[in-house]
Amino acid sequence: MATTTLDEEQKQELEQIEIWKCKQPECKAWTRKEFIKEELPDCPLCKNPMVRSYKHVPVVNKKGNKKFLVGKGRA
């Protein structure tokens, strides 16, 4: 049985991404920049303004070579 230790988790490769996060310290909402279309978005949870920031997230290795069709091209 394979288990991951805290040391192994800390050694994971991280990447820095640009995000929008809620200004309210009590609200933990954030989203990646590429998913926001508005120039100055509001928080989807509490409706307060959001600010640009950065976050370090683990790098995800994509498995497979799947292609997804969007829109009317689906069969």
N, CA, C and O atoms as CSV, one atom per row, in Angstrom:
chain,resi,resn,atom,element,x,y,z
A,1,MET,N,N,0.850,-1.172,0.000
A,1,MET,CA,C,0.000,0.000,0.000
A,1,MET,C,C,0.891,1.228,0.000
A,1,MET,O,O,1.755,1.363,0.867
A,2,ALA,N,N,0.698,2.122,-0.954
A,2,ALA,CA,C,1.526,3.322,-1.078
A,2,ALA,C,C,0.893,4.470,-0.304
A,2,ALA,O,O,-0.303,4.736,-0.422
A,3,THR,N,N,1.709,5.134,0.479
A,3,THR,CA,C,1.234,6.316,1.207
A,3,THR,C,C,2.171,7.468,0.896
A,3,THR,O,O,3.360,7.269,0.648
A,4,THR,N,N,1.629,8.667,0.912
A,4,THR,CA,C,2.460,9.850,0.681
A,4,THR,C,C,2.718,10.527,2.007
A,4,THR,O,O,1.812,10.713,2.820
A,5,THR,N,N,3.948,10.886,2.208
A,5,THR,CA,C,4.317,11.571,3.433
A,5,THR,C,C,4.247,13.065,3.206
A,5,THR,O,O,4.137,13.519,2.067
A,6,LEU,N,N,4.310,13.822,4.266
A,6,LEU,CA,C,4.269,15.276,4.181
A,6,LEU,C,C,5.451,15.796,3.381
A,6,LEU,O,O,5.312,16.768,2.639
A,7,ASP,N,N,6.626,15.158,3.519
A,7,ASP,CA,C,7.806,15.575,2.772
A,7,ASP,C,C,7.595,15.418,1.270
A,7,ASP,O,O,7.998,16.285,0.494
A,8,GLU,N,N,6.969,14.322,0.856
A,8,GLU,CA,C,6.713,14.090,-0.565
A,8,GLU,C,C,5.747,15.128,-1.118
A,8,GLU,O,O,5.912,15.586,-2.249
A,9,GLU,N,N,4.740,15.504,-0.332
A,9,GLU,CA,C,3.777,16.497,-0.774
A,9,GLU,C,C,4.434,17.864,-0.906
A,9,GLU,O,O,4.104,18.621,-1.819
A,10,GLN,N,N,5.361,18.192,-0.005
A,10,GLN,CA,C,6.035,19.484,-0.056
A,10,GLN,C,C,6.982,19.555,-1.244
A,10,GLN,O,O,7.278,20.649,-1.723
A,11,LYS,N,N,7.466,18.415,-1.732
A,11,LYS,CA,C,8.399,18.386,-2.855
A,11,LYS,C,C,7.689,18.501,-4.200
A,11,LYS,O,O,8.344,18.600,-5.238
A,12,GLN,N,N,6.345,18.488,-4.191
A,12,GLN,CA,C,5.599,18.612,-5.434
A,12,GLN,C,C,5.996,19.897,-6.148
A,12,GLN,O,O,6.243,20.923,-5.515
A,13,GLU,N,N,6.053,19.825,-7.458
A,13,GLU,CA,C,6.387,20.997,-8.252
A,13,GLU,C,C,5.200,21.961,-8.231
A,13,GLU,O,O,4.058,21.559,-8.449
A,14,LEU,N,N,5.488,23.249,-7.964
A,14,LEU,CA,C,4.452,24.262,-7.918
A,14,LEU,C,C,4.628,25.244,-9.059
A,14,LEU,O,O,5.745,25.497,-9.510
A,15,GLU,N,N,3.509,25.798,-9.525
A,15,GLU,CA,C,3.566,26.852,-10.523
A,15,GLU,C,C,2.797,28.053,-9.988
A,15,GLU,O,O,1.822,27.897,-9.253
A,16,GLN,N,N,3.232,29.235,-10.354
A,16,GLN,CA,C,2.571,30.452,-9.930
A,16,GLN,C,C,1.563,30.859,-11.005
A,16,GLN,O,O,1.910,30.982,-12.179
A,17,ILE,N,N,0.312,31.067,-10.590
A,17,ILE,CA,C,-0.720,31.470,-11.528
A,17,ILE,C,C,-1.313,32.799,-11.076
A,17,ILE,O,O,-1.286,33.135,-9.892
A,18,GLU,N,N,-1.850,33.550,-12.039
A,18,GLU,CA,C,-2.514,34.805,-11.716
A,18,GLU,C,C,-3.975,34.501,-11.418
A,18,GLU,O,O,-4.620,33.747,-12.146
A,19,ILE,N,N,-4.495,35.092,-10.341
A,19,ILE,CA,C,-5.868,34.828,-9.909
A,19,ILE,C,C,-6.576,36.140,-9.578
A,19,ILE,O,O,-5.955,37.197,-9.472
A,20,TRP,N,N,-7.877,36.038,-9.420
A,20,TRP,CA,C,-8.697,37.076,-8.803
A,20,TRP,C,C,-9.162,36.496,-7.485
A,20,TRP,O,O,-9.664,35.373,-7.442
A,21,LYS,N,N,-8.997,37.260,-6.393
A,21,LYS,CA,C,-9.474,36.791,-5.091
A,21,LYS,C,C,-10.348,37.859,-4.460
A,21,LYS,O,O,-10.216,39.045,-4.761
A,22,CYS,N,N,-11.239,37.429,-3.584
A,22,CYS,CA,C,-12.171,38.330,-2.917
A,22,CYS,C,C,-11.407,39.237,-1.961
A,22,CYS,O,O,-10.470,38.805,-1.290
A,23,LYS,N,N,-11.825,40.509,-1.909
A,23,LYS,CA,C,-11.186,41.485,-1.015
A,23,LYS,C,C,-11.492,41.216,0.455
A,23,LYS,O,O,-10.692,41.557,1.327
A,24,GLN,N,N,-12.631,40.615,0.731
A,24,GLN,CA,C,-13.041,40.368,2.107
A,24,GLN,C,C,-12.207,39.254,2.731
A,24,GLN,O,O,-12.167,38.148,2.192
A,25,PRO,N,N,-11.544,39.517,3.846
A,25,PRO,CA,C,-10.691,38.470,4.459
A,25,PRO,C,C,-11.470,37.241,4.914
A,25,PRO,O,O,-10.911,36.146,4.979
A,26,GLU,N,N,-12.756,37.406,5.230
A,26,GLU,CA,C,-13.555,36.266,5.684
A,26,GLU,C,C,-13.925,35.338,4.531
A,26,GLU,O,O,-14.166,34.149,4.740
A,27,CYS,N,N,-13.971,35.879,3.321
A,27,CYS,CA,C,-14.358,35.095,2.151
A,27,CYS,C,C,-13.104,34.485,1.518
A,27,CYS,O,O,-12.120,35.193,1.301
A,28,LYS,N,N,-13.126,33.221,1.228
A,28,LYS,CA,C,-11.962,32.508,0.685
A,28,LYS,C,C,-12.066,32.262,-0.815
A,28,LYS,O,O,-11.298,31.471,-1.362
A,29,ALA,N,N,-13.008,32.929,-1.491
A,29,ALA,CA,C,-13.228,32.688,-2.918
A,29,ALA,C,C,-12.076,33.219,-3.765
A,29,ALA,O,O,-11.542,34.297,-3.504
A,30,TRP,N,N,-11.698,32.440,-4.791
A,30,TRP,CA,C,-10.715,32.872,-5.781
A,30,TRP,C,C,-10.951,32.087,-7.056
A,30,TRP,O,O,-11.549,31.011,-7.034
A,31,THR,N,N,-10.476,32.634,-8.168
A,31,THR,CA,C,-10.592,31.940,-9.447
A,31,THR,C,C,-9.430,32.324,-10.344
A,31,THR,O,O,-8.860,33.407,-10.209
A,32,ARG,N,N,-9.083,31.436,-11.254
A,32,ARG,CA,C,-7.994,31.715,-12.189
A,32,ARG,C,C,-8.365,32.880,-13.097
A,32,ARG,O,O,-9.531,33.062,-13.449
A,33,LYS,N,N,-7.370,33.660,-13.469
A,33,LYS,CA,C,-7.568,34.840,-14.313
A,33,LYS,C,C,-8.224,34.470,-15.639
A,33,LYS,O,O,-9.088,35.205,-16.117
A,34,GLU,N,N,-7.837,33.355,-16.240
A,34,GLU,CA,C,-8.356,33.003,-17.562
A,34,GLU,C,C,-9.847,32.660,-17.558
A,34,GLU,O,O,-10.454,32.582,-18.626
A,35,PHE,N,N,-10.448,32.456,-16.392
A,35,PHE,CA,C,-11.871,32.157,-16.317
A,35,PHE,C,C,-12.729,33.390,-16.086
A,35,PHE,O,O,-13.955,33.290,-16.050
A,36,ILE,N,N,-12.100,34.561,-15.928
A,36,ILE,CA,C,-12.822,35.809,-15.679
A,36,ILE,C,C,-12.838,36.646,-16.950
A,36,ILE,O,O,-11.793,36.895,-17.551
A,37,LYS,N,N,-14.022,37.077,-17.353
A,37,LYS,CA,C,-14.171,37.870,-18.568
A,37,LYS,C,C,-14.332,39.365,-18.268
A,37,LYS,O,O,-14.013,40.194,-19.120
A,38,GLU,N,N,-14.818,39.725,-17.075
A,38,GLU,CA,C,-15.038,41.119,-16.722
A,38,GLU,C,C,-13.719,41.805,-16.392
A,38,GLU,O,O,-12.747,41.160,-16.000
A,39,GLU,N,N,-13.706,43.128,-16.558
A,39,GLU,CA,C,-12.496,43.886,-16.234
A,39,GLU,C,C,-12.299,43.975,-14.721
A,39,GLU,O,O,-11.179,43.822,-14.236
A,40,LEU,N,N,-13.378,44.219,-13.972
A,40,LEU,CA,C,-13.340,44.268,-12.514
A,40,LEU,C,C,-14.459,43.369,-11.978
A,40,LEU,O,O,-15.576,43.840,-11.765
A,41,PRO,N,N,-14.176,42.094,-11.759
A,41,PRO,CA,C,-15.236,41.155,-11.362
A,41,PRO,C,C,-15.663,41.317,-9.907
A,41,PRO,O,O,-14.922,41.847,-9.078
A,42,ASP,N,N,-16.872,40.848,-9.618
A,42,ASP,CA,C,-17.378,40.758,-8.253
A,42,ASP,C,C,-17.277,39.312,-7.806
A,42,ASP,O,O,-17.326,38.393,-8.623
A,43,CYS,N,N,-17.136,39.119,-6.509
A,43,CYS,CA,C,-17.039,37.781,-5.937
A,43,CYS,C,C,-18.330,37.013,-6.212
A,43,CYS,O,O,-19.415,37.535,-5.957
A,44,PRO,N,N,-18.240,35.786,-6.726
A,44,PRO,CA,C,-19.455,35.010,-6.989
A,44,PRO,C,C,-20.161,34.548,-5.721
A,44,PRO,O,O,-21.336,34.184,-5.770
A,45,LEU,N,N,-19.465,34.554,-4.591
A,45,LEU,CA,C,-20.072,34.093,-3.345
A,45,LEU,C,C,-20.694,35.218,-2.532
A,45,LEU,O,O,-21.849,35.117,-2.117
A,46,CYS,N,N,-19.929,36.306,-2.296
A,46,CYS,CA,C,-20.413,37.371,-1.410
A,46,CYS,C,C,-20.692,38.684,-2.142
A,46,CYS,O,O,-21.149,39.643,-1.520
A,47,LYS,N,N,-20.427,38.749,-3.445
A,47,LYS,CA,C,-20.708,39.904,-4.307
A,47,LYS,C,C,-19.865,41.139,-3.989
A,47,LYS,O,O,-20.200,42.232,-4.444
A,48,ASN,N,N,-18.783,40.998,-3.225
A,48,ASN,CA,C,-17.855,42.093,-2.973
A,48,ASN,C,C,-16.833,42.154,-4.102
A,48,ASN,O,O,-16.704,41.190,-4.857
A,49,PRO,N,N,-16.101,43.265,-4.238
A,49,PRO,CA,C,-15.097,43.372,-5.310
A,49,PRO,C,C,-13.980,42.342,-5.132
A,49,PRO,O,O,-13.707,41.870,-4.029
A,50,MET,N,N,-13.348,42.015,-6.255
A,50,MET,CA,C,-12.211,41.102,-6.239
A,50,MET,C,C,-10.960,41.861,-6.664
A,50,MET,O,O,-11.051,42.886,-7.339
A,51,VAL,N,N,-9.786,41.354,-6.265
A,51,VAL,CA,C,-8.507,41.964,-6.616
A,51,VAL,C,C,-7.610,40.917,-7.260
A,51,VAL,O,O,-7.745,39.720,-7.004
A,52,ARG,N,N,-6.686,41.390,-8.105
A,52,ARG,CA,C,-5.720,40.479,-8.722
A,52,ARG,C,C,-4.689,40.054,-7.692
A,52,ARG,O,O,-4.314,40.818,-6.803
A,53,SER,N,N,-4.243,38.819,-7.835
A,53,SER,CA,C,-3.240,38.282,-6.925
A,53,SER,C,C,-2.557,37.108,-7.621
A,53,SER,O,O,-2.808,36.841,-8.796
A,54,TYR,N,N,-1.699,36.418,-6.893
A,54,TYR,CA,C,-1.008,35.235,-7.401
A,54,TYR,C,C,-1.160,34.115,-6.401
A,54,TYR,O,O,-1.296,34.354,-5.201
A,55,LYS,N,N,-1.136,32.895,-6.895
A,55,LYS,CA,C,-1.258,31.712,-6.040
A,55,LYS,C,C,-0.335,30.638,-6.582
A,55,LYS,O,O,-0.172,30.503,-7.795
A,56,HIS,N,N,0.265,29.877,-5.687
A,56,HIS,CA,C,1.092,28.740,-6.080
A,56,HIS,C,C,0.249,27.483,-5.980
A,56,HIS,O,O,-0.285,27.166,-4.917
A,57,VAL,N,N,0.132,26.770,-7.089
A,57,VAL,CA,C,-0.667,25.548,-7.139
A,57,VAL,C,C,0.195,24.408,-7.669
A,57,VAL,O,O,1.142,24.647,-8.420
A,58,PRO,N,N,-0.121,23.169,-7.287
A,58,PRO,CA,C,0.647,22.025,-7.802
A,58,PRO,C,C,0.479,21.879,-9.310
A,58,PRO,O,O,-0.594,22.130,-9.858
A,59,VAL,N,N,1.553,21.473,-9.965
A,59,VAL,CA,C,1.519,21.218,-11.401
A,59,VAL,C,C,0.816,19.890,-11.619
A,59,VAL,O,O,1.141,18.891,-10.977
A,60,VAL,N,N,-0.151,19.883,-12.528
A,60,VAL,CA,C,-0.915,18.677,-12.822
A,60,VAL,C,C,-0.430,18.126,-14.147
A,60,VAL,O,O,-0.442,18.819,-15.164
A,61,ASN,N,N,-0.006,16.881,-14.126
A,61,ASN,CA,C,0.395,16.206,-15.360
A,61,ASN,C,C,-0.849,15.624,-16.007
A,61,ASN,O,O,-1.522,14.772,-15.426
A,62,LYS,N,N,-1.150,16.086,-17.209
A,62,LYS,CA,C,-2.338,15.615,-17.905
A,62,LYS,C,C,-2.086,14.218,-18.451
A,62,LYS,O,O,-1.035,13.943,-19.030
A,63,LYS,N,N,-3.061,13.346,-18.259
A,63,LYS,CA,C,-2.952,11.970,-18.742
A,63,LYS,C,C,-3.739,11.831,-20.025
A,63,LYS,O,O,-4.847,12.354,-20.145
A,64,GLY,N,N,-3.179,11.140,-20.962
A,64,GLY,CA,C,-3.883,10.900,-22.218
A,64,GLY,C,C,-3.751,12.074,-23.175
A,64,GLY,O,O,-3.146,13.099,-22.860
A,65,ASN,N,N,-4.328,11.894,-24.336
A,65,ASN,CA,C,-4.278,12.914,-25.372
A,65,ASN,C,C,-5.694,13.155,-25.875
A,65,ASN,O,O,-5.960,13.057,-27.073
A,66,LYS,N,N,-6.601,13.471,-24.952
A,66,LYS,CA,C,-8.001,13.643,-25.296
A,66,LYS,C,C,-8.240,15.028,-25.855
A,66,LYS,O,O,-7.633,16.004,-25.415
A,67,LYS,N,N,-9.128,15.103,-26.828
A,67,LYS,CA,C,-9.538,16.383,-27.389
A,67,LYS,C,C,-11.030,16.537,-27.140
A,67,LYS,O,O,-11.801,15.602,-27.352
A,68,PHE,N,N,-11.429,17.707,-26.694
A,68,PHE,CA,C,-12.820,17.965,-26.416
A,68,PHE,C,C,-13.362,18.970,-27.407
A,68,PHE,O,O,-12.744,20.004,-27.664
A,69,LEU,N,N,-14.529,18.658,-27.964
A,69,LEU,CA,C,-15.166,19.565,-28.897
A,69,LEU,C,C,-16.180,20.406,-28.140
A,69,LEU,O,O,-16.908,19.905,-27.282
A,70,VAL,N,N,-16.218,21.707,-28.473
A,70,VAL,CA,C,-17.135,22.612,-27.824
A,70,VAL,C,C,-18.063,23.196,-28.874
A,70,VAL,O,O,-17.636,23.520,-29.982
A,71,GLY,N,N,-19.336,23.330,-28.520
A,71,GLY,CA,C,-20.275,23.981,-29.418
A,71,GLY,C,C,-20.971,23.027,-30.347
A,71,GLY,O,O,-21.211,21.866,-30.015
A,72,LYS,N,N,-21.297,23.541,-31.536
A,72,LYS,CA,C,-22.111,22.804,-32.496
A,72,LYS,C,C,-21.347,21.663,-33.184
A,72,LYS,O,O,-21.968,20.823,-33.836
A,73,GLY,N,N,-20.039,21.618,-33.053
A,73,GLY,CA,C,-19.243,20.596,-33.714
A,73,GLY,C,C,-19.356,19.219,-33.098
A,73,GLY,O,O,-18.785,18.262,-33.621
A,74,ARG,N,N,-20.076,19.098,-32.004
A,74,ARG,CA,C,-20.215,17.792,-31.351
A,74,ARG,C,C,-21.031,16.847,-32.213
A,74,ARG,O,O,-21.968,17.240,-32.908
A,75,ALA,N,N,-20.639,15.595,-32.140
A,75,ALA,CA,C,-21.396,14.591,-32.897
A,75,ALA,C,C,-21.979,13.573,-31.957
A,75,ALA,O,O,-22.653,12.641,-32.397
